[in-house]
Structures are given as C-alpha cells and as structure tokens.
Amino acid sequence: MKQVHATHRTNYGPWLVGLGAALWGTESAWRIPLNQLFDAQVIVFWEHVLILLMLLPLLLSRLADLPKIDARTWSYLIFSGFAGSAVGTVFFTLALKYGNPTVVNVILNIQPFISTLLLAVEHPTLIGESFEKAGLNVGTGYALVCALFWGLSTVAGRGTMIGMPLRLAASMRVVVGLICMTFILLMYGKLNRVSLWPPAAQAHITTAIVALLLLASISGAIPLLIYFEGLRLTRASTAGYFEMMQTLAAVCITWGFFHAALHWHQVIAGIVLMAAVTMVQRAQAAVETSPIDGEMPPLSPDL
C-alpha cells in the first residue's frame, strides 16, 4: 500500500508543480495590457487586494495559529512579503513595460552570469557605442533587480516554512504584500481615486476589470494552491525541472502573442541558461537524502 501511494505521488505531484508554474507564466498576458492602463504600483496593489479576497477562507481558517508564530518566523515572512510579493513584483511589472517581455521572463532564471549577460544584450557588437543601442535598457535593469528581490524572498520563504503552516504562510504573505503596497502608494501619492482608477482604465473598463481578475486568479491564487499542493507531493529536486514550465509558458505568450522575439544568440544563451539550471538541480538531486514528507518547499516569489 505504501509503495502504491508513493507511486501515486510520483505520477501527479510533479505535474501539479508544472501546472502551477505554467499558470504563473501566463501573468505577462495580463500585465502587459494592464501596463497601458495603470501605473505598475497600482497594478500590484489591485493584484494583492483580489488575491487576498480569494484566499480569505484559507486565512480565516488558520487564524488560531497566528499566536503560535515566533518572532524569527515573522521576520522571515515580513521580508518575504516585502521583497517578493510587493517590491519584486513591482519591478517585474516595470520590466515588462520598459523591456523586451521575452528577455525579461527568461532573465529571471538568472544563474550563470555570462549566459544571462548574453541573453540581455540584443546587439552585442554595439556595446562599445552605447548600452542603449546594445539593448541594455532600463527594462533589463528592472528585470535584474526583480531577480535579486525574488531570490532573497525565496531564501526568506524557506525560513518562513519552518515555523508556519503552508497555507497560513501563503495567505499571510499576501497580507504583508498588500500592507507594503499600501505604504508604497501612500509614499508616491497614488492612494487616491484618480491614481487607483485612472482615465485610461475608465476608458477601457472591461479590459481593466477582466485583466485584473485573470491576473489575480489564473496567474495568482489558483496556481499558488496548485503549486504548493504539488510541492507537498514532490521532491524539491524533481520540482525544479517542472518549475521551468513558468518560463516556457511566459516565453510562448510574450513571443507568440506580443511578438517580443529573441535574436539567435539570445536563444542560444537562453538554452545554455536553462541547461545550467538543470545541471545544478541534477547535482542537488544526487546529494539529496531527505524524505518527501520532511521537505519544506520554498515560497514562490511570484504571485
């Protein structure tokens, strides 16, 4: 019976991880048109509001666990919510607005520095003339900053998982992110009716509402639950391969629907990048000895 149960986990656990990651990868389809209607900070604010409403039943069902959380776990959670859920997502939204969306999505897998540098440069022969002509624009910079924040957030997320139940951590991370986004909007003077629902959004109200709902559901709350259920049934090393479905889905959307194509050398660099990530994960799998039930999955940086 135990062997059958383990096989059952192996059969569909990784595919849940892949499905959740692929759904996260669809967010570019909604963020790119929303960038034409709202400021980046406002998009992320509304995203958190809607996701929190969707996850509210999970949060309310685990409120009794809050007094049991120690200070160290709270510090991990707050940093994860700030760096990953709020600030990192703002930089990702800005990167999609000012950079090549396909490059932005692939560069977030940053591992080997050289491959990432090649991927970011559209015209390497023009570097000597100017960074802008070579393709190293502000969008690339935002993507790199986003990768940094999301990377730090993942580390903090692992710490959060040690002292907090998974579903409580996922929902509370959204709460922290919403609080951070509220303060950010206050700092920039955008917590008002005109900024939260600007004339462009009023002129395209159906597009704005539908895109926000799809961003918060298909690319937010739904993949969050699917992904973490998959992680519960999958070794972390195995899950790593299936997480690449996020990049694959994102590239298909940005290249296929928004015509954000890559140059031939960028395609090669992207393949090298993905191969390097695979090699690292295979090395991790070779030394991994912990049982499935004992693993603590990281909080994903992307909502």
MISEVEX-613406 format. One line per 5 residues: number of its first residue (from 1); their letters; for each residue x, y negated, z negated of N, C-alpha, C. Coordinates in Angstrom, 2 decimals. Layout:
NUM> a> X Y Z X Y Z X Y Z  ...
***
This chain:
1> mkqvh> 0.84 1.21 0.00 0.00 0.00 0.00 0.86 -1.25 0.00  1.92 -1.24 -0.81 2.81 -2.39 -0.88 3.49 -2.64 0.46  3.86 -1.53 1.17 4.52 -1.67 2.45 3.57 -2.25 3.49  2.31 -1.81 3.46 1.31 -2.34 4.37 1.11 -3.82 4.14  1.05 -4.22 2.85 0.86 -5.63 2.51 2.03 -6.47 3.00
6> athrt> 3.26 -5.96 2.84 4.44 -6.69 3.29 4.44 -6.84 4.80  4.01 -5.78 5.52 3.92 -5.85 6.98 2.89 -6.87 7.41  1.78 -6.92 6.67 0.73 -7.89 6.98 1.27 -9.31 6.85  2.07 -9.55 5.82 2.70 -10.86 5.65 3.59 -11.19 6.83  4.39 -10.18 7.22 5.32 -10.41 8.31 4.59 -10.72 9.60
11> nygpw> 3.41 -10.10 9.78 2.68 -10.27 11.03 2.16 -11.68 11.23  1.53 -12.25 10.22 0.89 -13.54 10.47 1.46 -14.72 9.68  2.26 -14.46 8.65 2.82 -15.56 7.88 3.63 -16.54 8.73  4.63 -16.04 9.48 5.43 -16.95 10.31 4.60 -17.69 11.36  3.56 -17.01 11.86 2.75 -17.67 12.89 1.90 -18.80 12.29
16> lvglg> 1.55 -18.67 11.03 0.88 -19.79 10.36 1.83 -20.98 10.24  3.09 -20.69 9.91 4.10 -21.75 9.85 4.22 -22.43 11.22  4.31 -21.61 12.27 4.42 -22.16 13.62 3.22 -22.97 14.02  2.01 -22.48 13.67 0.79 -23.21 14.00 0.74 -24.55 13.27  1.06 -24.52 11.97 1.06 -25.77 11.21 2.06 -26.76 11.76
21> aalwg> 3.27 -26.28 12.08 4.30 -27.16 12.63 3.89 -27.71 13.99  3.29 -26.85 14.83 2.86 -27.30 16.15 1.77 -28.38 16.04  0.86 -28.21 15.08 -0.18 -29.23 14.89 0.43 -30.54 14.41  1.47 -30.46 13.55 2.17 -31.69 13.16 2.77 -32.36 14.39  3.24 -31.55 15.33 3.86 -32.09 16.52 2.91 -32.86 17.43
26> tesaw> 1.59 -32.70 17.19 0.62 -33.42 18.03 0.44 -34.87 17.62  1.06 -35.27 16.51 0.79 -36.62 15.99 1.19 -37.72 16.96  2.19 -37.48 17.82 2.58 -38.50 18.78 1.43 -38.87 19.71  0.55 -37.89 19.98 -0.60 -38.15 20.86 -1.52 -39.20 20.29  -1.55 -39.33 18.95 -2.43 -40.31 18.32 -1.66 -41.56 17.91
31> ripln> -0.41 -41.40 17.46 0.36 -42.57 17.01 0.68 -43.53 18.16  0.99 -42.99 19.32 1.37 -43.85 20.43 0.23 -44.79 20.84  -1.00 -44.31 21.06 -2.09 -45.27 21.35 -2.44 -46.16 20.16  -2.31 -45.63 18.93 -2.60 -46.46 17.76 -1.60 -47.60 17.62  -0.37 -47.40 18.11 0.63 -48.46 18.06 0.22 -49.68 18.88
36> qlfda> -0.70 -49.48 19.82 -1.19 -50.59 20.63 -2.30 -51.37 19.91  -2.81 -50.81 18.83 -3.96 -51.40 18.14 -3.64 -51.92 16.75  -2.67 -51.30 16.06 -2.35 -51.65 14.68 -0.85 -51.83 14.52  -0.46 -52.53 13.45 0.94 -52.52 13.02 1.26 -51.14 12.46  2.55 -50.77 12.51 2.96 -49.45 12.06 2.58 -49.20 10.61
41> qvivf> 2.78 -50.21 9.74 2.48 -50.03 8.33 0.99 -49.78 8.11  0.16 -50.43 8.91 -1.29 -50.27 8.77 -1.73 -48.88 9.21  -1.11 -48.36 10.28 -1.43 -47.01 10.74 -1.15 -46.00 9.63  0.01 -46.10 9.02 0.40 -45.15 7.97 -0.51 -45.32 6.74  -0.91 -46.55 6.45 -1.84 -46.79 5.33 -3.17 -46.06 5.56
46> wehvl> -3.78 -46.28 6.74 -5.06 -45.63 7.03 -4.91 -44.11 7.07  -3.78 -43.66 7.57 -3.50 -42.22 7.60 -3.55 -41.62 6.20  -2.92 -42.30 5.25 -2.92 -41.81 3.86 -4.30 -41.87 3.24  -5.04 -42.92 3.52 -6.40 -43.03 2.98 -7.25 -41.85 3.43  -7.22 -41.55 4.73 -8.05 -40.48 5.27 -7.60 -39.09 4.81
51> illml> -6.28 -38.86 4.77 -5.79 -37.56 4.32 -6.14 -37.33 2.86  -6.02 -38.39 2.05 -6.37 -38.25 0.63 -7.84 -37.89 0.46  -8.70 -38.49 1.25 -10.12 -38.15 1.18 -10.34 -36.69 1.54  -9.59 -36.19 2.52 -9.73 -34.80 2.95 -9.20 -33.82 1.90  -8.15 -34.23 1.19 -7.53 -33.35 0.20 -8.06 -33.57 -1.22
56> lplll> -9.02 -34.48 -1.34 -9.53 -34.82 -2.67 -10.05 -33.62 -3.45  -10.77 -32.67 -2.82 -11.22 -31.49 -3.58 -10.06 -30.70 -4.18  -8.95 -30.57 -3.44 -7.78 -29.88 -3.97 -7.21 -30.62 -5.16  -7.12 -31.94 -5.05 -6.57 -32.75 -6.13 -7.43 -32.66 -7.38  -8.74 -32.81 -7.21 -9.64 -32.79 -8.36 -9.63 -31.43 -9.06
61> srlad> -9.45 -30.37 -8.29 -9.46 -29.03 -8.88 -8.20 -28.74 -9.70  -7.14 -29.54 -9.52 -5.88 -29.29 -10.23 -5.50 -30.43 -11.17  -6.41 -31.35 -11.43 -6.09 -32.49 -12.30 -5.68 -32.04 -13.71  -6.20 -30.91 -14.16 -5.86 -30.43 -15.51 -4.39 -30.08 -15.64  -3.70 -29.87 -14.52 -2.27 -29.52 -14.55 -1.37 -30.74 -14.70
66> lpkid> -1.89 -31.94 -14.48 -1.06 -33.14 -14.50 -0.33 -33.36 -15.82  -0.99 -33.19 -17.00 -0.26 -33.40 -18.26 0.91 -32.44 -18.48  0.93 -31.33 -17.75 1.99 -30.33 -17.92 3.25 -30.68 -17.13  3.17 -31.69 -16.25 4.29 -32.03 -15.38 5.32 -32.84 -16.15  6.58 -32.41 -16.10 7.63 -33.13 -16.83 8.14 -34.33 -16.03
71> artws> 8.93 -35.17 -16.71 9.41 -36.42 -16.11 10.29 -36.19 -14.89  11.12 -35.16 -14.95 12.01 -34.89 -13.81 11.22 -34.55 -12.55  10.18 -33.73 -12.70 9.35 -33.36 -11.56 8.63 -34.58 -11.01  8.15 -35.45 -11.92 7.50 -36.68 -11.46 8.47 -37.56 -10.65  9.71 -37.62 -11.09 10.69 -38.44 -10.36 10.93 -37.88 -8.97
76> ylifs> 11.01 -36.55 -8.85 11.15 -35.93 -7.53 9.94 -36.24 -6.66  8.75 -36.11 -7.25 7.52 -36.33 -6.49 7.42 -37.77 -6.00  7.72 -38.71 -6.89 7.62 -40.13 -6.52 8.60 -40.47 -5.41  9.83 -39.96 -5.52 10.80 -40.24 -4.47 10.38 -39.59 -3.15  9.87 -38.36 -3.22 9.43 -37.67 -2.02 8.28 -38.40 -1.34
81> gfags> 7.33 -38.87 -2.14 6.21 -39.61 -1.59 6.62 -40.94 -0.99  7.57 -41.60 -1.67 8.05 -42.90 -1.18 8.88 -42.75 0.09  9.90 -41.87 0.03 10.85 -41.75 1.15 10.26 -41.02 2.35  9.49 -39.96 2.09 9.00 -39.15 3.20 7.61 -39.53 3.66  6.66 -39.53 2.73 5.28 -39.76 3.11 5.03 -41.20 3.56
86> avgtv> 5.67 -42.17 2.91 5.40 -43.57 3.22 6.45 -44.17 4.15  7.63 -44.46 3.62 8.65 -45.20 4.39 9.12 -44.43 5.62  9.41 -43.15 5.45 9.87 -42.36 6.59 8.86 -42.33 7.72  7.58 -42.21 7.38 6.54 -42.17 8.40 6.37 -43.51 9.09  6.59 -44.60 8.36 6.56 -45.93 8.99 7.66 -46.04 10.03
91> fftla> 8.88 -45.60 9.67 9.98 -45.66 10.62 9.73 -44.76 11.83  9.09 -43.60 11.60 8.76 -42.72 12.72 7.78 -43.41 13.66  6.78 -44.07 13.10 5.79 -44.78 13.92 6.45 -45.90 14.70  7.37 -46.64 14.06 8.10 -47.70 14.75 8.99 -47.13 15.85  9.61 -45.98 15.57 10.48 -45.36 16.57 9.69 -44.98 17.81
96> lkygn> 8.47 -44.46 17.64 7.64 -44.12 18.78 7.24 -45.36 19.57  7.12 -46.49 18.87 6.71 -47.72 19.52 7.83 -48.34 20.34  9.06 -48.30 19.83 10.17 -49.01 20.46 11.16 -48.11 21.20  11.03 -46.80 21.06 11.97 -45.90 21.71 11.29 -44.92 22.64  12.09 -44.09 23.30 11.56 -43.01 24.13 10.96 -41.98 23.19
101> ptvvn> 9.63 -41.75 23.24 8.99 -40.85 22.27 9.56 -39.43 22.28  9.97 -38.94 23.44 10.53 -37.60 23.52 11.87 -37.54 22.79  12.72 -38.55 23.03 14.01 -38.62 22.33 13.79 -38.71 20.83  12.83 -39.52 20.42 12.54 -39.72 19.00 12.19 -38.39 18.33  11.32 -37.61 18.95 10.88 -36.36 18.35 11.99 -35.33 18.28
106> vilni> 12.86 -35.29 19.30 13.95 -34.31 19.28 15.05 -34.73 18.32  15.32 -36.04 18.25 16.42 -36.52 17.42 16.15 -36.31 15.94  14.88 -36.10 15.57 14.56 -35.85 14.17 15.08 -34.50 13.69  15.49 -33.65 14.62 16.11 -32.37 14.25 17.61 -32.53 14.03  18.04 -33.76 13.78 19.47 -34.07 13.69 20.21 -33.08 12.81
111> qpfis> 21.18 -32.42 13.42 22.12 -31.56 12.69 23.53 -31.90 13.15  23.95 -31.41 14.31 25.31 -31.75 14.74 25.36 -33.17 15.28  26.29 -33.96 14.78 26.34 -35.38 15.12 26.57 -35.61 16.60  27.46 -34.87 17.21 27.80 -35.11 18.61 26.61 -34.84 19.52  25.91 -33.72 19.28 24.76 -33.40 20.11 23.68 -34.46 20.00
116> tllla> 23.48 -34.95 18.77 22.47 -35.98 18.55 22.86 -37.28 19.24  24.15 -37.63 19.19 24.61 -38.84 19.84 24.38 -38.75 21.34  24.70 -37.60 21.98 24.47 -37.42 23.41 22.99 -37.52 23.74  22.17 -36.95 22.87 20.74 -36.96 23.11 20.18 -38.37 23.07  20.73 -39.21 22.22 20.21 -40.56 22.05 20.61 -41.49 23.19
121> vehpt> 21.69 -41.15 23.90 22.21 -42.04 24.94 21.63 -41.65 26.29  20.85 -42.55 26.90 20.25 -42.27 28.20 21.25 -42.46 29.34  22.14 -43.45 29.21 23.12 -43.75 30.26 24.50 -43.88 29.63  25.18 -42.76 29.37 26.45 -42.80 28.65 27.54 -43.61 29.34  27.47 -43.74 30.67 28.50 -44.48 31.38 28.40 -45.99 31.15
126> liges> 27.27 -46.42 30.58 27.07 -47.86 30.38 27.34 -48.30 28.94  27.84 -47.36 28.09 28.11 -47.71 26.70 29.11 -48.86 26.61  30.12 -48.84 27.47 31.13 -49.89 27.44 30.57 -51.25 27.78  29.50 -51.26 28.56 28.90 -52.54 28.97 27.99 -53.10 27.88  27.08 -52.27 27.39 26.23 -52.68 26.26 25.47 -51.48 25.73
131> fekag> 25.21 -51.49 24.40 24.44 -50.41 23.78 23.03 -50.36 24.34  22.45 -51.54 24.61 21.07 -51.59 25.07 20.92 -50.92 26.43  21.85 -51.21 27.37 21.79 -50.60 28.69 22.05 -49.10 28.62  22.82 -48.67 27.63 23.12 -47.25 27.49 21.95 -46.48 26.90  20.94 -47.18 26.40 19.77 -46.51 25.84 19.77 -46.44 24.34
136> lnvgt> 20.79 -47.01 23.68 20.82 -47.02 22.21 20.04 -48.23 21.73  18.72 -48.13 21.74 17.87 -49.26 21.41 17.37 -49.17 19.97  16.51 -50.10 19.61 16.01 -50.15 18.25 15.17 -48.92 17.90  14.53 -48.32 18.92 13.76 -47.11 18.68 14.63 -45.96 18.20  15.82 -45.83 18.81 16.77 -44.80 18.37 17.18 -45.03 16.93
141> gyalv> 17.43 -46.31 16.59 17.81 -46.64 15.22 16.73 -46.28 14.23  15.48 -46.59 14.56 14.36 -46.24 13.69 14.27 -44.73 13.51  14.49 -43.96 14.59 14.42 -42.51 14.51 15.49 -41.96 13.58  16.70 -42.52 13.65 17.79 -42.06 12.78 17.50 -42.39 11.31  16.96 -43.58 11.06 16.60 -43.95 9.69 15.49 -43.04 9.18
146> calfw> 14.52 -42.74 10.05 13.43 -41.83 9.69 14.00 -40.46 9.32  14.94 -39.95 10.13 15.54 -38.65 9.86 16.23 -38.64 8.50  16.89 -39.77 8.16 17.56 -39.88 6.87 16.55 -39.81 5.73  15.48 -40.59 5.83 14.47 -40.63 4.76 13.77 -39.28 4.63  13.44 -38.67 5.76 12.75 -37.38 5.70 13.67 -36.29 5.16
151> glstv> 14.96 -36.38 5.48 15.91 -35.41 4.94 16.02 -35.52 3.43  16.12 -36.75 2.92 16.18 -36.97 1.48 14.87 -36.53 0.82  13.76 -36.78 1.51 12.46 -36.40 0.97 12.33 -34.89 0.83  12.90 -34.13 1.79 12.84 -32.68 1.71 13.59 -32.16 0.49  14.76 -32.77 0.22 15.53 -32.39 -0.97 14.71 -32.65 -2.23
156> agrgt> 14.08 -33.82 -2.29 13.25 -34.15 -3.45 12.04 -33.22 -3.54  11.51 -32.85 -2.37 10.36 -31.95 -2.34 10.67 -30.59 -2.95  11.88 -30.11 -2.72 12.28 -28.83 -3.31 12.28 -28.94 -4.84  12.75 -30.07 -5.35 12.74 -30.28 -6.79 11.32 -30.35 -7.34  10.42 -30.95 -6.56 9.03 -31.05 -6.99 8.40 -29.68 -7.14
161> migmp> 8.70 -28.78 -6.19 8.09 -27.45 -6.19 8.44 -26.62 -7.43  9.56 -26.96 -8.08 9.99 -26.19 -9.25 9.03 -26.40 -10.43  8.51 -27.61 -10.56 7.70 -27.91 -11.75 6.26 -28.26 -11.49  5.76 -28.01 -10.26 4.39 -28.41 -9.96 3.76 -27.43 -8.98  2.49 -27.02 -9.18 1.81 -26.14 -8.24 1.78 -26.76 -6.84
166> lrlaa> 1.84 -25.90 -5.84 1.98 -26.35 -4.46 0.87 -27.30 -4.02  -0.39 -26.91 -4.23 -1.49 -27.74 -3.74 -1.58 -29.06 -4.49  -1.25 -29.04 -5.77 -1.24 -30.29 -6.53 -0.14 -31.20 -6.02  1.03 -30.62 -5.75 2.15 -31.42 -5.25 1.82 -32.03 -3.90  1.20 -31.25 -3.00 0.87 -31.75 -1.67 -0.10 -32.93 -1.74
171> smrvv> -1.14 -32.80 -2.57 -2.14 -33.86 -2.67 -1.60 -35.08 -3.42  -0.81 -34.84 -4.49 -0.25 -35.95 -5.25 0.79 -36.72 -4.42  1.48 -36.02 -3.53 2.43 -36.69 -2.64 1.71 -37.70 -1.75  0.50 -37.37 -1.32 -0.30 -38.30 -0.53 -0.72 -39.50 -1.38  -1.07 -39.23 -2.64 -1.44 -40.31 -3.56 -0.28 -41.29 -3.73
176> vglic> 0.92 -40.74 -3.99 2.11 -41.59 -4.16 2.38 -42.37 -2.87  2.25 -41.69 -1.73 2.46 -42.37 -0.45 1.48 -43.51 -0.24  0.22 -43.30 -0.63 -0.79 -44.35 -0.47 -0.49 -45.54 -1.37  -0.07 -45.27 -2.59 0.30 -46.36 -3.51 1.46 -47.16 -2.93  2.47 -46.46 -2.41 3.62 -47.13 -1.79 3.20 -47.98 -0.60
181> mtfil> 2.33 -47.42 0.25 1.89 -48.16 1.43 1.06 -49.39 1.03  0.31 -49.29 -0.05 -0.46 -50.44 -0.53 0.47 -51.56 -0.96  1.54 -51.23 -1.69 2.52 -52.24 -2.09 3.25 -52.81 -0.88  3.56 -51.97 0.09 4.24 -52.45 1.31 3.37 -53.45 2.05  2.09 -53.14 2.18 1.17 -54.06 2.85 1.04 -55.37 2.07
186> lmygk> 1.04 -55.27 0.75 0.99 -56.49 -0.07 2.23 -57.35 0.14  3.39 -56.70 0.19 4.66 -57.42 0.39 4.69 -58.15 1.72  4.13 -57.52 2.75 4.13 -58.12 4.09 2.90 -58.98 4.36  2.04 -59.12 3.36 0.84 -59.94 3.52 -0.17 -59.36 4.49  -0.23 -58.02 4.55 -1.11 -57.37 5.52 -2.28 -56.64 4.87
191> lnrvs> -2.46 -56.82 3.57 -3.57 -56.17 2.90 -4.80 -57.10 2.96  -5.27 -57.33 4.16 -6.44 -58.18 4.39 -7.20 -57.64 5.59  -8.41 -58.14 5.76 -9.31 -57.60 6.79 -8.74 -57.75 8.19  -8.14 -58.90 8.47 -7.62 -59.13 9.83 -6.49 -58.17 10.18  -5.59 -57.92 9.22 -4.47 -57.02 9.47 -4.89 -55.56 9.48
196> lwppa> -5.81 -55.19 8.55 -6.24 -53.80 8.47 -7.10 -53.41 9.66  -7.83 -54.35 10.22 -8.63 -54.06 11.41 -8.52 -55.24 12.37  -7.39 -55.33 13.08 -7.10 -56.49 13.93 -8.00 -56.56 15.16  -7.97 -57.66 15.88 -8.81 -57.83 17.08 -8.64 -56.71 18.11  -7.41 -56.23 18.29 -7.19 -55.14 19.26 -7.97 -53.89 18.88
201> aqahi> -8.01 -53.58 17.57 -8.76 -52.42 17.11 -10.26 -52.65 17.24  -10.69 -53.88 16.98 -12.11 -54.21 17.13 -12.56 -54.08 18.58  -11.65 -54.43 19.50 -11.98 -54.35 20.92 -12.02 -52.91 21.42  -11.33 -52.02 20.72 -11.30 -50.60 21.11 -11.65 -49.76 19.88  -12.81 -50.03 19.31 -13.16 -49.46 18.02 -13.29 -47.94 18.08
206> ttaiv> -13.82 -47.41 19.18 -13.97 -45.95 19.30 -12.61 -45.27 19.34  -11.70 -45.82 20.16 -10.34 -45.27 20.25 -9.65 -45.31 18.90  -9.78 -46.43 18.18 -9.13 -46.59 16.89 -9.63 -45.57 15.88  -10.94 -45.43 15.77 -11.52 -44.52 14.78 -11.19 -43.07 15.11  -11.38 -42.68 16.37 -11.13 -41.30 16.77 -9.66 -40.93 16.59
211> allll> -8.75 -41.83 17.02 -7.32 -41.55 16.90 -6.89 -41.43 15.45  -7.42 -42.29 14.57 -7.08 -42.23 13.15 -7.59 -40.93 12.52  -8.81 -40.54 12.89 -9.37 -39.31 12.34 -8.59 -38.08 12.82  -8.20 -38.07 14.09 -7.42 -36.95 14.63 -6.03 -36.90 14.00  -5.43 -38.08 13.79 -4.12 -38.14 13.16 -4.17 -37.58 11.74
216> asisg> -5.21 -37.97 11.00 -5.32 -37.54 9.60 -5.76 -36.09 9.45  -6.47 -35.56 10.44 -7.00 -34.19 10.32 -6.14 -33.19 11.08  -6.16 -33.25 12.40 -5.43 -32.27 13.22 -3.93 -32.36 13.00  -3.40 -33.57 12.80 -1.96 -33.73 12.61 -1.58 -34.02 11.16  -2.55 -33.95 10.24 -2.27 -34.29 8.86 -2.69 -33.23 7.86
221> aipll> -3.93 -33.31 7.40 -4.39 -32.43 6.32 -4.46 -30.97 6.75  -4.97 -30.69 7.94 -5.13 -29.29 8.38 -3.79 -28.58 8.50  -2.81 -29.14 9.24 -1.52 -28.45 9.31 -0.80 -28.36 7.97  -1.06 -29.32 7.08 -0.45 -29.27 5.75 -0.85 -28.00 5.03  -2.14 -27.68 5.06 -2.63 -26.49 4.37 -2.20 -25.20 5.09
226> iyfeg> -2.27 -25.20 6.42 -1.87 -24.02 7.19 -0.39 -23.73 7.00  0.42 -24.79 7.07 1.87 -24.66 6.98 2.30 -24.08 5.63  1.75 -24.62 4.54 2.15 -24.16 3.22 1.64 -22.75 2.92  0.47 -22.39 3.48 0.00 -21.02 3.33 0.94 -20.07 4.07  1.41 -20.50 5.25 2.37 -19.70 5.98 3.69 -19.55 5.25
231> lrltr> 4.15 -20.64 4.64 5.39 -20.57 3.88 5.28 -19.62 2.69  4.10 -19.57 2.11 3.90 -18.68 0.97 4.08 -17.21 1.37  3.84 -16.92 2.64 3.90 -15.54 3.13 5.14 -15.25 3.97  6.06 -16.21 4.03 7.20 -16.09 4.93 8.48 -16.48 4.23  9.56 -15.77 4.52 10.86 -16.18 4.02 11.24 -17.52 4.64
236> astag> 11.93 -18.34 3.86 12.32 -19.67 4.34 13.17 -19.58 5.60  14.07 -18.60 5.65 14.95 -18.47 6.81 14.16 -18.15 8.07  13.14 -17.30 7.94 12.29 -16.96 9.08 11.43 -18.15 9.48  10.91 -18.85 8.48 10.05 -20.01 8.76 10.78 -21.07 9.56  12.09 -21.19 9.35 12.85 -22.21 10.05 12.74 -22.13 11.55
241> yfemm> 12.74 -20.89 12.09 12.61 -20.73 13.53 11.26 -21.23 14.03  10.21 -20.90 13.29 8.86 -21.26 13.71 8.57 -22.75 13.52  9.31 -23.40 12.63 9.14 -24.85 12.44 9.54 -25.63 13.69  10.35 -25.01 14.56 10.74 -25.68 15.79 9.55 -25.90 16.73  8.44 -25.24 16.45 7.23 -25.46 17.24 6.77 -26.91 17.16
246> qtlaa> 7.14 -27.60 16.06 6.78 -29.02 15.93 7.45 -29.82 17.03  8.75 -29.61 17.22 9.48 -30.34 18.26 8.97 -29.96 19.64  8.73 -28.67 19.86 8.26 -28.21 21.17 6.92 -28.85 21.51  6.00 -28.86 20.56 4.68 -29.46 20.80 4.80 -30.96 21.06  5.65 -31.63 20.27 5.82 -33.07 20.42 6.42 -33.42 21.77
251> vcitw> 7.43 -32.67 22.20 8.07 -32.94 23.49 7.10 -32.69 24.64  6.29 -31.63 24.55 5.29 -31.36 25.58 4.30 -32.51 25.71  3.92 -33.08 24.57 2.95 -34.18 24.59 3.58 -35.46 25.12  4.74 -35.84 24.59 5.34 -37.12 24.99 5.85 -37.09 26.42  6.38 -35.94 26.84 6.88 -35.82 28.21 5.74 -35.60 29.20
256> gffha> 4.81 -34.72 28.84 3.74 -34.35 29.76 2.65 -35.39 29.90  2.27 -36.02 28.78 1.13 -36.94 28.81 1.54 -38.42 28.82  2.69 -38.74 28.24 3.13 -40.13 28.20 4.33 -40.37 29.12  4.72 -39.35 29.87 5.77 -39.47 30.89 7.08 -40.02 30.33  7.38 -39.67 29.08 8.65 -40.08 28.46 9.68 -38.99 28.72
261> alhwh> 10.23 -38.97 29.93 11.13 -37.89 30.35 12.53 -38.07 29.78  13.28 -36.97 29.77 14.68 -36.98 29.36 15.57 -36.85 30.58  16.78 -37.41 30.51 17.77 -37.20 31.55 18.38 -35.81 31.38  19.07 -35.31 32.43 19.57 -33.94 32.42 20.53 -33.70 31.26  21.39 -34.71 30.97 22.36 -34.50 29.88 21.68 -34.51 28.52
266> qviag> 20.53 -35.22 28.43 19.77 -35.21 27.18 19.09 -33.86 26.95  18.62 -33.24 28.04 18.03 -31.91 27.94 19.07 -30.91 27.44  20.29 -30.98 28.02 21.37 -30.09 27.60 21.70 -30.32 26.12  21.81 -31.61 25.74 22.13 -31.92 24.35 21.04 -31.43 23.41  19.77 -31.53 23.84 18.67 -31.04 23.02 18.73 -29.53 22.83
271> ivlma> 19.08 -28.81 23.91 19.22 -27.35 23.82 20.35 -26.97 22.87  21.47 -27.69 22.99 22.61 -27.44 22.08 22.19 -27.71 20.64  21.43 -28.78 20.44 20.97 -29.14 19.11 20.10 -28.04 18.52  19.12 -27.56 19.29 18.24 -26.50 18.81 19.01 -25.21 18.56  20.00 -24.92 19.44 20.81 -23.71 19.25 21.62 -23.80 17.96
276> avtmv> 22.13 -25.00 17.66 22.91 -25.18 16.44 22.05 -24.97 15.21  20.82 -25.51 15.25 19.90 -25.31 14.13 19.60 -23.82 13.94  19.40 -23.11 15.06 19.13 -21.68 15.00 20.29 -20.92 14.37  21.52 -21.28 14.75 22.70 -20.61 14.20 22.80 -20.83 12.70  22.52 -22.07 12.27 22.56 -22.35 10.83 21.53 -21.52 10.08
281> qraqa> 20.33 -21.43 10.65 19.27 -20.68 9.99 19.56 -19.18 9.97  20.21 -18.68 11.02 20.59 -17.27 11.03 21.66 -16.99 9.97  22.57 -17.93 9.81 23.59 -17.78 8.77 22.95 -17.78 7.40  21.93 -18.63 7.23 21.20 -18.68 5.95 20.49 -17.35 5.70  19.89 -16.79 6.75 19.17 -15.53 6.61 20.10 -14.40 6.21
286> avets> 21.35 -14.45 6.69 22.31 -13.39 6.40 22.70 -13.34 4.93  22.67 -14.49 4.26 23.09 -14.52 2.87 21.92 -14.63 1.90  20.72 -14.76 2.45 19.55 -14.93 1.60 19.18 -13.61 0.93  19.01 -13.66 -0.37 18.70 -12.43 -1.12 17.44 -12.53 -1.95  16.85 -13.74 -2.04 15.67 -13.91 -2.90 14.45 -13.28 -2.27
291> pidge> 13.51 -12.72 -3.09 12.29 -12.12 -2.57 11.34 -13.18 -2.09  10.37 -12.77 -1.27 9.41 -13.71 -0.70 8.66 -14.47 -1.78  8.17 -13.76 -2.78 7.33 -14.40 -3.79 8.12 -15.36 -4.66  9.45 -15.24 -4.64 10.26 -16.10 -5.50 10.72 -17.37 -4.84  10.45 -17.52 -3.53 10.94 -18.70 -2.83 10.06 -19.89 -3.11
296> mppls> 10.70 -21.05 -3.15 9.97 -22.29 -3.32 10.04 -23.06 -2.01  8.97 -23.15 -1.23 9.01 -23.85 0.04 9.16 -25.35 -0.18  9.87 -26.04 0.72 10.03 -27.47 0.59 8.78 -28.20 1.04  8.58 -29.39 0.50 7.51 -30.23 1.01 7.92 -30.76 2.37  7.06 -30.63 3.36 7.41 -31.17 4.67 7.44 -32.68 4.60
301> pdl> 8.35 -33.36 5.31 8.42 -34.80 5.29 7.32 -35.45 6.07  6.70 -34.67 7.03 5.74 -35.23 7.93 4.34 -34.88 7.50  3.47 -35.89 7.37 2.08 -35.63 7.04 1.30 -35.38 8.31
***
